[in-house]
Amino acid sequence: MPSALPLADPAPLDGLLPASVAEGADARNFGVYLHVPFCRVRCGYCDFNTYTATELRGVKRSDYAAQAVTEIALAQTVLDHSGVPARPVSTVFFGGGTPTLLPASDLIEMFHAVVDTWGLVPGAEVTTEANPDSVDLDYLQALKAAGFTRVSFGMQSAVPHVLATLERTHDPERVPLVVQWAREAGLQVSLDLIYGTPGESLDDWQRSLEHAIAQQPDHVSAYALIVEDGTKLARQIKRGEVAAPDDDLQADMYELADRMLAEAGFDWYEVSNWSRTAEHRSRHNLSYWQGADWWGVGPGAHSHVGGVRWWNVKHPAAYADRILGGQSPAAGRETLDPETRRVERVLLRSRIRDGLSTGELTPAGRVAVAGLIADELVDPAAAIAGTIVPTLRGRLLADIVVRRLLGD
């Protein structure tokens, strides 16, 4: 979750939403994202809304679960008073930060509040992110017993010098151990990787992929390193202390990942995500790309319901003040007009294997499809059938695909 909040309209202190959010709500999935904004150390590349112990300024981690539970109760009140019909939750996702810096009992308390408030659909997906050095077998077993179904480990790399550049604190040799523990606990396993770190070679990246595949996870995410303004890494690059990521090398790394993961039995389903089966896809992340509804709990968390998007105040102290004062923690919001919603559907759905209906395109966008086929950027058979699905080349040149589909 990026640390910078967008500029938009102020959100009302009671959090109430316009009546339009109730239209068609019964047909939309509803998910809950719980942001845990705590990290042991701040990684130099990270632009997420996270805080180390020295940055909390009097706010205690031990108070956070109760604050999140209070926001969940507020969410139910807001949705009810805004006319949104009660819906069971399809997916729950604990992100951060490092959610597993909190005791397992805190995550379970927040999860139980979600269940008690809305209930779960049968087979609901319940995930937490975790660092390899922040859990043990007992912790993972406690989560499984409470109803968690997945854990997503921030592996990032198997190469020590790459982890050092990223300022990750775990030993890569711990990854097999935590994956084994997750398996023993009965949890599905996802591994998150980053490629394109300054100083990382193609051989380094291949080593990381081999190490990840050897653990036989259910799901792999591989994200190109993006240098965000204001981060320590951006300052190091500006001063010439480390090299900037190489776009051509990152493209080679992506192609290598796609080939190796396919050979190991993984199918891509979103530009940066691969799973062993369709059942192992991250349904929570797919809900973002498919425009579902979700409530984001916690400092800086973003929410979306029925074309209205809002975000909470950033700092845990400001969040606590709002929650303890009985006010909505929302800092700002925007109501998306029909054209903005259509543009976002084009942007997001053209990234996924399920594809984008050509019915979402303007005449200029539909004309552009023939050129995208000729340039081998979209699958021709799918396009003829009325769905835009990017090829490997199209995934590498996703910005070009989107611009053409939007008629730019």
Number of C-alpha atoms within 10 A of each C-alpha: 17 12 15 11 18 12 10 13 12 12 19 15 13 14 20 18 24 12 12 16 19 18 14 11 19 12 9 17 19 25 29 22 21 25 24 30 27 23 19 15 15 19 19 19 20 22 19 18 22 27 21 13 14 9 12 16 11 10 16 11 17 11 11 20 22 16 20 25 21 17 25 24 14 20 19 17 14 17 19 15 14 17 17 21 14 15 18 18 23 21 23 26 24 25 20 24 25 22 23 25 21 17 14 18 14 20 22 19 16 22 26 15 20 22 16 11 18 15 16 20 15 9 9 19 21 26 26 22 22 23 23 23 17 16 18 13 16 13 17 24 19 15 25 19 12 16 17 24 20 24 24 26 23 21 24 24 29 23 17 16 14 23 21 13 17 21 15 20 15 17 15 20 13 13 22 16 15 22 24 15 19 25 16 12 19 17 24 18 23 28 25 19 22 20 27 25 26 17 15 19 16 16 10 19 25 17 15 23 22 16 19 23 19 11 15 17 19 20 23 29 20 20 17 17 18 17 19 16 11 12 16 17 24 18 16 14 15 12 10 10 10 16 14 19 19 13 11 10 15 22 18 15 22 23 16 16 21 21 13 16 21 15 10 14 13 22 20 22 19 24 22 19 21 26 23 19 14 13 9 18 21 25 21 24 14 16 18 15 19 20 19 19 23 25 24 24 27 31 27 29 27 23 20 22 22 22 19 17 19 26 24 24 21 21 20 27 16 15 26 22 13 19 20 14 10 14 17 22 30 26 23 19 22 17 20 14 10 10 9 12 14 16 15 16 19 24 20 19 22 27 26 22 17 16 22 24 18 19 11 16 20 14 13 13 19 19 14 19 22 15 13 22 19 11 11 15 23 26 18 20 12 16 21 13 10 15 21 30 24 30 20 19 15 23 23 18 14 18 13 15 24 20 14 17 26 20 14 10
